[in-house]
């Protein structure tokens, strides 16, 4: 939980709130409760993007295992799980507009592949200029 304060600061940034689904900031108590649940949940993965030793943003993957379907049968006739991940990410205010969002998304693809995620999903609000 060493990054708790930084994540809290990013979550309560005005632009982050405007582009979030909830449209509200959180108290430190709410944030710590949320963070503890994220860390304990094996279906959620939280990462901090560091550039030259400086934390500049966060990436979260919320995993979902889809029901096995006939199309997921592998060549050896074993069922294969299909895993999707909803992606949530943000950058510290001073790091926006520098192309780091693209790097964060590229890293999301690399991380997703490492944990056998077949597709990434993101919900972006129409007014979000990211």
Buried (B, 14 or more C-beta within 10 A) or exposed (E): EEEBEBBBEBBBBEBBBEBBEEEEBBEEEEBBEBBEEBEEEEEBBBBBBEEEEEBBBBBBBBBEEEEEEEEBEEEEEEEBEBBBBBBBBBBBEEBBEEEBBEBBBEBBEEBBEEEEBBEBEEEEEEEEEE
